[in-house]
Each structure stands twice: as C-alpha cells, then as structure tokens.
Amino acid sequence: MVGLVLPRLLAVPAASRRSFSVAARNVAALRTVYWLLLASGFVEPLFYLLSIGVGVGTLVGDLTLPGGELVSYAAFVAPAMLASSAMSGALSETTFNFFGKMKQMRLYDGVIATPVRPFEIALGELLWAMLRGSVYSAVFLVVMVAMDLTTVGRALVALPAAVLVGFAFGALGMAITTFARSWHDFDLVSGVQFALFLFSGTFVPAESYPAALRWVVEVTPLYRAVHLIRDVSVGTAGWDGVLDVLYLLAVFALGLLVAARRMGRLLYR
C-alpha cells in the first residue's frame, strides 16, 4: 500500500506543488469564527486531562505499566489525550468539513477543471488537516512539559509521532467520507470515534480488559497511537513501537489511496 502511494508523492514535484496549493487555499479561506473552532479542539482534551488525569488521578494514585515502570495517573492519561486530540482534529477536518466541500459546496468540481487531480486534492486536504492537528499537538505537549508529565526531549520525539497519528486518521476519515451519502452517516462515525476514545487504553491499561476484548482493543488504530505516544512520553519506547509506526503508516497509505480513487469516481462521473 505504501508502495502505491509513495511514487505519487515523490515522483512528480509538480503534483506536490498542486497539493500544497490546495492546502494553501484552506489557509486563505480562514475566518475569525473558524479560528475559534480550531481552539475548541485543543481545549476539550485539556479539560479531560485536568479533570480526569489530575482530578481523578489523586484518587487513583500511581499506575504500574506492563514493563514494571511506575507513573502517575496524569502521566498515563496525558499521552492518550494527545493521541485522541490528534485523531479528533484530523477526523473533524476530513469528515464534516471535507464532506461539505465535496457534496454541498461542490468545491472540487471546479478544482478538477484545473491541472489538479483527485489524488492531489486528497493529499492537499490531508496536509491542511495535519497543519491543524500539529498545532493541537505542539500546544498540548507544551502543557505536558509545563506540568512535568514528560521531558522536553521526549516531547520533541512525541510531536512527529502525533503528526503521524493525525495523518493516519485524516486519511482514514477522508476515505470513509467518500462513501457518505448524507450528514446522518456521520452519526455512526461519531459513535465509533467516541467508542475508540473510551476503549483504547485511554484511561486504563489494556491489560485490565478481558482477554477477548483486549485483543479487539489492541488492533484498533487509536490504541496503536496511544501505545506509541505513551511509550515515547514516559520513556519506555522499545522495538514494539516499530509495529505501531508500521501500522499507522499502513492506515495512512490505504486511506489516502481509497480516498483518491473514490474521489476520482465521484468527480469524473
């Protein structure tokens, strides 16, 4: 899957420039109200961190990780909030907003009259989604460092990990949106997103679940994202992090490929 996507990303510089032009269009179209919506995407996980990670954490105490490391509950929850924030920011941009541009505004009907192709539109929208997600992640990591939940060095490694999470969920959200028929279809997407948020090792270790449920949890993309960022932020990263990275890269490549092909069918019919 990655082999199918990388040639399109690297082989033709003009394609990359056209993708950046799509992303630049979104930046140019920003309004003051939209900036407020962007800020809300950061405030929500911060409230979760303060209320559950810090508030409930005083009752829970420290947690022992699978490797035997002892961490505070706030340090355990914070990386999960970072991963969830990256997921939410990417999905918000590549589901609701992307659907509105494609189905309601018919924005891309005019774009394909230019040399820009569906794959370049998909990549440009994904780049824009990740610009938003990267801002969330960077600010959240600053808060984590200020609260002594991680170190500066670990935060610098966690940032590209969070960006990868955003790319994976952004591509996945875009692929799903190309199959959506109406706004009502996103009720199901929101339900699945909330279930992932609750049951991806976010608030309790995955080892706490029954064996059968734990297997389901560990194959979900948000769990792999939480696992990757948590290991980096608390300093327990090992070779199993390579599996997390490969998993997220596969989700990104598959999602982008499906989104590009579906957009080609929808826009050229």
Secondary structure, DSSP 8 states (H G I E B T S, - for coil): -HHHHHHHHHS-HHHHHHHHHHHHHHHHT--HHHHHHHHHHHHHHHHHIIIIIIIIHHHH-EEE-TTS-EEEHHHHHHHHHHHHHHHHHHHHIIIIIHHIIIIIS-HHHHHTTTT--HHHHHHHHHHHHHHHHHHHHHHHHHHHHHTTSS-HHHHHHHHHHHHHHHHHHHHHHHHHHTT--STTHHHHHHHHHHHHHHSSSSSS-GGGS-HHHHHHHHTSHHHHHHHHHHHHHHT---THHHHHHHHHHHHHHHHHHHHHHHHHHHHH-
